[in-house]
Amino acid sequence: MRGGFVPSIAHPGGNITGFALYEYEIVEKWLELLKQLAPMADRVCVLYDPTNPTNRGQLPEIESRAPAFAVRSSTFPVGDAREIEHAIGTFASEPNGRLIVLPNPVTEVHRELIAALAAKYRLPAVYPYRWQVTSGGLACCRFSSRPNSNWSSTSRLPRRSASTYRCHCSRGRTR
């Protein structure tokens, strides 16, 4: 419902099947990781695609959980490289910031630009995918989708109660 796919559980208005790669609760892990990377920062910039239903569902989660990490969030809708440059440049004009890059095609296509701007403005940043770290980003934290002990023996779907997250840092490497 938060993603905008159906108006309500009781009256979904149609059929939908599938699953999401990201639970909305992962935003807490992103905030936690950023707090560990930059404990003094008190602001977080969130890059998102306003046309992406998952991103629209993640925003209220970030805004509601940010105070627990002593940060205030600033959200920036982006659709192209120019908007990304403007958003990060505007946010970085004040000190003590961090960056969360939400998963969507726009941020994926421009991952190297985002990583370069985060480095230029010295913004600790967390990304949704490991390959964004290998493209120059600082850190990522994602839902673990590898078959392991957290996977049910009767299906290929992860057990809800055994969800795990994997976090990766670049350790100072830029590429």
C-alpha positions as CSV (number, residue, x, y, z in Angstrom):
1,M,0.0,0.0,0.0
2,R,2.8,2.5,0.9
3,G,4.3,1.9,-2.6
4,G,1.0,2.9,-4.2
5,F,0.4,-0.4,-6.0
6,V,-3.0,-1.0,-4.3
7,P,-5.4,1.4,-2.5
8,S,-6.1,-1.0,0.4
9,I,-5.6,-4.6,1.5
10,A,-9.4,-5.1,1.8
11,H,-10.0,-3.7,-1.6
12,P,-6.9,-4.0,-3.7
13,G,-8.7,-3.2,-7.0
14,G,-7.0,-6.0,-8.9
15,N,-4.4,-8.7,-8.8
16,I,-0.7,-8.2,-8.2
17,T,2.0,-10.8,-7.7
18,G,5.7,-10.6,-7.0
19,F,8.0,-9.3,-4.3
20,A,10.1,-6.3,-3.6
21,L,13.9,-6.4,-3.4
22,Y,13.8,-3.8,-0.6
23,E,11.7,-3.8,2.5
24,Y,10.9,-0.3,3.7
25,E,12.6,-1.2,7.1
26,I,16.0,-1.3,5.5
27,V,16.2,2.5,5.7
28,E,16.9,2.0,9.4
29,K,20.0,0.0,8.5
30,W,21.1,2.7,6.1
31,L,20.7,5.4,8.8
32,E,22.6,3.2,11.3
33,L,25.5,2.6,8.9
34,L,25.7,6.3,8.1
35,K,25.7,7.1,11.8
36,Q,28.7,4.7,12.3
37,L,30.5,6.3,9.3
38,A,29.9,9.9,10.3
39,P,28.8,10.2,13.9
40,M,28.9,14.0,14.0
41,A,26.8,14.6,10.9
42,D,23.3,15.9,11.7
43,R,21.7,16.0,8.2
44,V,21.0,13.4,5.5
45,C,20.3,14.0,1.8
46,V,18.0,11.5,0.2
47,L,18.1,11.1,-3.6
48,Y,15.0,9.5,-5.0
49,D,13.0,9.1,-8.2
50,P,9.5,10.6,-7.7
51,T,8.1,8.2,-10.3
52,N,9.3,5.1,-8.4
53,P,6.6,3.6,-6.1
54,T,9.2,1.9,-3.9
55,N,11.1,5.2,-3.3
56,R,7.8,6.9,-2.5
57,G,7.2,4.2,0.2
58,Q,10.7,4.5,1.6
59,L,10.6,8.3,2.1
60,P,8.1,8.3,5.0
61,E,10.2,5.6,6.7
62,I,13.4,7.7,6.4
63,E,11.6,10.8,7.7
64,S,10.1,8.9,10.7
65,R,13.3,7.1,11.6
66,A,15.8,9.8,11.1
67,P,15.2,11.6,14.5
68,A,16.3,8.4,16.3
69,F,19.7,8.8,14.7
70,A,19.8,12.6,15.5
71,V,19.5,13.7,11.9
72,R,17.1,15.6,9.8
73,S,16.3,14.5,6.3
74,S,16.2,16.5,3.1
75,T,14.7,14.8,0.2
76,F,15.6,15.6,-3.4
77,P,13.7,14.2,-6.4
78,V,16.0,13.5,-9.3
79,G,15.4,12.4,-12.9
80,D,18.7,13.2,-14.7
81,A,22.3,14.1,-14.2
82,R,21.6,17.9,-14.0
83,E,19.1,17.4,-11.1
84,I,21.5,15.1,-9.3
85,E,24.3,17.7,-9.6
86,H,22.0,20.4,-8.3
87,A,20.6,18.3,-5.4
88,I,24.0,17.2,-4.1
89,G,25.6,20.7,-4.7
90,T,22.7,22.4,-2.9
91,F,22.8,20.0,0.0
92,A,26.6,20.1,0.4
93,S,26.5,23.9,0.8
94,E,26.0,23.3,4.5
95,P,28.4,21.2,6.7
96,N,27.8,17.9,8.5
97,G,25.8,16.0,5.8
98,R,25.4,12.4,4.7
99,L,23.8,10.9,1.6
100,I,21.3,8.1,1.0
101,V,20.9,7.0,-2.6
102,L,17.6,5.1,-3.0
103,P,17.4,2.2,-5.5
104,N,15.9,3.2,-8.8
105,P,17.0,3.4,-12.5
106,V,18.0,7.1,-12.4
107,T,20.5,6.6,-9.5
108,E,21.7,3.4,-11.1
109,V,22.5,5.0,-14.4
110,H,24.2,7.9,-12.7
111,R,26.0,5.9,-10.0
112,E,29.5,7.1,-11.0
113,L,28.4,10.7,-11.1
114,I,26.8,10.4,-7.6
115,A,29.9,8.7,-6.2
116,A,32.2,11.4,-7.7
117,L,30.0,14.2,-6.3
118,A,29.8,12.5,-2.9
119,A,33.6,12.3,-2.8
120,K,34.0,15.9,-4.1
121,Y,31.8,17.3,-1.4
122,R,33.0,14.8,1.2
123,L,29.6,13.3,1.9
124,P,29.6,9.9,3.5
125,A,27.1,7.9,1.4
126,V,25.2,4.7,1.5
127,Y,24.0,3.0,-1.6
128,P,21.5,0.1,-2.2
129,Y,23.8,-2.1,-4.3
130,R,27.3,-3.4,-3.9
131,W,28.3,-2.6,-7.5
132,Q,27.7,1.1,-6.6
133,V,30.5,0.7,-4.1
134,T,32.7,-0.8,-6.7
135,S,31.9,2.1,-9.0
136,G,33.3,4.5,-6.4
137,G,30.7,4.7,-3.7
138,L,31.6,4.4,0.0
139,A,29.2,1.8,1.5
140,C,26.1,-0.2,0.8
141,C,23.6,-2.2,2.8
142,R,21.1,-4.5,1.2
143,F,18.8,-7.4,1.9
144,S,20.7,-10.7,1.6
145,S,19.3,-12.6,-1.3
146,R,21.8,-15.5,-1.4
147,P,20.4,-19.0,-0.7
148,N,21.8,-20.0,2.7
149,S,20.6,-21.0,6.1
150,N,18.0,-18.2,6.1
151,W,16.2,-19.8,3.2
152,S,13.3,-22.2,3.7
153,S,14.0,-25.8,2.7
154,T,10.6,-26.0,1.0
155,S,10.7,-22.8,-1.0
156,R,13.2,-20.4,-2.5
157,L,11.7,-17.5,-0.6
158,P,13.5,-16.1,2.4
159,R,11.9,-16.6,5.8
160,R,10.5,-13.4,7.0
161,S,11.8,-13.9,10.6
162,A,15.3,-14.7,9.4
163,S,15.9,-11.7,7.1
164,T,19.5,-10.6,7.1
165,Y,21.3,-7.6,5.7
166,R,24.8,-7.4,4.2
167,C,26.8,-4.2,4.5
168,H,29.9,-3.5,2.4
169,C,32.4,-0.6,2.6
170,S,35.0,0.4,0.1
171,R,37.7,0.9,2.7
172,G,38.9,4.1,1.0
173,R,39.2,2.6,-2.5
174,T,37.6,4.8,-5.1
175,R,37.5,2.2,-7.9
